[in-house]
Amino acid sequence: MANFKEIMSRPERLTGGHRMCAGCGGTIAARNVLKALKPEDKAVIANATGCLEVSTFMYPYTAWKDSYIHNAFENAGATLSGAETAYNVLKKKGKINSTYKFIAFGGDGGTYDIGFQSLSGAMERNHDLVYVCYDNGAYMNTGIQRSSATPHFADTTTTPVGSVSTGKPQNRKDLAEIIASHHVPYVGQTTFIGNFSDLHSKAEKAIYTKGATFLNIMAPCPRGWRYATEDIMHVCKMAVETCYWPLFEVIDGKWVLNYKPKTKLPVEEFLKPQGRFKHLFKKGNEDLIAQFQKEVDERWEQLLRFCEE
Amino acid sequence: MSSIDFINENVNWKNITPGGEIYEGGTADEFCTGDWRVDVPEFLAEKCKQCLLCTPVCPDAAIPVKDGKRLDFDFKHCKGCGICAKACPFGAIVMKKEEK
């Protein structure tokens, strides 16, 4: 992989001037995934409906330097499968010479929920593409409704905290594990840490591994999570250090843990900066935090078993 | 001619592009989001060690990097989120109130 300075010196493929919120995590994810593309290669981007789709391409302003396909909520996987197949045919006929890489972006709503069947199909057919989920754990674009990626007890507009509710009653599903069960050549889970070497190297592997690959990137949303906008790197760090959001990859079916904290921090460190979990710190709600911790511990133990750590 | 030169609120429907397609990339670069700012970052070049840790964290690609070195902010696009100031280990970015 190119070193950090080289990667950051590459030309921008997602320009400024898009209308995502100040401090948006989704944009940080997309921008850094594209940094992993070799400058000489071109890309075709499909985007499931979401903040990223409606705010980065407001006709006639596009923030994308590469070819970009607007897409409905549910079919980014299918659209890109078709584009990739067409490319292969044209390349075979000698009508295209340049190298194109195929990348789909979707939020957790468009990936975990609504786009799930077309994603599953694209993975099973093993098209040569990457699907990148920027997971901010709710339908942020339409006003913070819960999704199947929303963590337990989070306050959202469809699971509002009040006298009869303590936030989302269910747990979140593990999409990276589900996609790994499709037996695709590469699955990676990452977020924003330090100089982004984890994200850049996983994006490069995902883009340049032949076949269907999947990246799950935790991308905090300051509006929906209600933390101070400038604290995004701290929130990500705490997600990793508490083992709420472990960094791992699955290469040809082999699970690899990329980071194991020396001291696993209590999950409160991750929950505390976020307004959506404020109610958990009220007197009498200690058992809810204990429950959250238990869930994190169980999943972490399971991951360690998968990775044979 | 770029599509942003003639596609605006006053364009006649006959003159918009078929299918709402546009035929070039990166046109958003011409759009100013700098006026969203409440706080503004100040780059203290003398404190900067060129570690570039501020560059991947910017959602707006508003920290230009040339030949491995960061330059001053792109204030046309910077929305003043302050993530870069927190990411800087050397205190070379300070946030101030924007003066309008």
Interface residues (C-beta under 8 A of the other chain):
Chain A: F4 K5 E6 M8 S9 E12 L14 T15 G16 G17 H18 R19 M20 C21 A22 G23 C24 G25 T27 I28 R31 N32 K35 T56 M58 Y59 P60 Y61 T62 A63 W64 K65 D66 S67 Y68 H70 F192 G194 N195 F196 L199 T229 E230 D231 I232 M233 H234
Chain B: S3 I4 I7 T17 G20 I22 G25 G26 T27 A28 D29 E30 F31 C32 T33 W36 R37 L52 L53 T55 P56 V57 C58 P59 D60 A61 A62 V65 K66 D67 G68 D74 K76 H77 C78 K79 G80 C81 G82 I83 A85 K86 A87 M95
